[in-house]
Amino acid sequence: MSSLQAPRGTFDVLPADAGRRTALEEHARRILGAAGYGRIETPTFEATDLFARGVGEATDIVQKEMYTFDDGGGRSMTLRPEGTAPVCRAYLEHGMHKQPQPVKLWYLSSFFRAEAPQRGRYRQFWQVGAEAIGSAGPETDAELILLLADLLQAVGVRQSRLRLSSLGTAATRREYREELRSFLRAHEDGLSPEVISRIDLNPMRAFDAGDRRTQETMRDAPILLDRLAPEDAEHFAEVRRLLDDAGLVYELDPTLVRGLDYYARTVFEFTSDALGAQSGVGGGGRYDGLIEQLGGPATPGCGWAAGVERMLLAAGEQPAAAELVDLFVAIAPNGSHQTAFKLANDARRAGLRAQLELAGRGLKGQLKHADRLGARYVAIIDDQMRINLKDMEAGDQTEVEPAAVIPTILRGSRVA
Ligand code: AMP
């Protein structure tokens, strides 16, 4: 083995894995496309400032997980750690606020976070994401949640659970944060040092803490859901009614905190009990303040992202359909390579899945290889430029005029 390896926390997608990933992409395209979401692709790196402003200075992502570099011209760039801020940047840059609202976009892209790698957590990973920008209505939130539920079902994610909450508006959160800070300061004895160190910066993260003592203390903490302004409470109630009507099961979790700062009102997360410690499959919420934070007009938005690798892990092993081969072109000793090459090429142009012998095997080895590939027919080019067509299923072999090879296979008929 070479001493060169893929960087820690990254992986190669080999052909054996590609089938399931392609099928997942196809599900996303079908489900999101049918609901009017258009595909978007943004650059792999962006100005660091976009994420500092868009994701939030206090978040783990901005504080310690970004791959940031100088672009050679003194500008600070960052490999995208998430997709919402770039999509909102593109929305503003291309004047999409002038289009009929909401603008619905989806993506399947790779993202980069300098996290400690483990099963289901990588430094480069892929997400499917969907964003609906320009609509504040609760139907948008409910639609997005249902679309993600549909995607998880189509992909075959097992034992999935949906947790749902509302964070209210920025103003409610500010007031609530003060109340929570007072509570945390009054209960420092029962909190981990890490939580104490974050009381000023991000007190909500105390609900996320892993240690038992903090968790017990937080049971008596004030809950944001109880502090929502009436219009936010009504918005949330309507989201829930729509999900109830659609028959989607969820758990209310008033301690649900998303890792990113920009959320307001609805937040949600799908987890899978089929996964280990990294159980989050996908999540998102409403980010009504984000576009303004990026320098645009006040614009509501809502969206989610789901990890491709996590979805596939949670779906378990499912055999991907093998790629079949219609025609394998074999070359007998002293057979014409030129004729073989032309036949394989013509067959592909005619829409057949065709492969040519490329490794210099003997004829016996070629037939074995064709069998391994699952080829329906093998055309053997002999030293007289004749073509013998072998039906691999029936075992028959007959000489066929060169011009008749492709039509014979297209008809799918047995060689007479
Ligand atoms: P987030 O953007 O943090 O809300 O993450 C959304 C989803 O992306 C998660 O539920 C995971 O499925 C996936 N995800 C996030 N971070 C990683 C990572 N480091 N490795 C693999 N998947 C991830």
Boltz pocket constraint, residues with backbone or C-beta under 6 A from the ligand:
constraints:
  - pocket:
      binder: B
      contacts: [[A, 81], [A, 82], [A, 113], [A, 115], [A, 120], [A, 121], [A, 122], [A, 123], [A, 124], [A, 125], [A, 126], [A, 127], [A, 259], [A, 270], [A, 280], [A, 281], [A, 282], [A, 283], [A, 284], [A, 305], [A, 306], [A, 307], [A, 308], [A, 309], [A, 310], [A, 311]]
      max_distance: 6.0
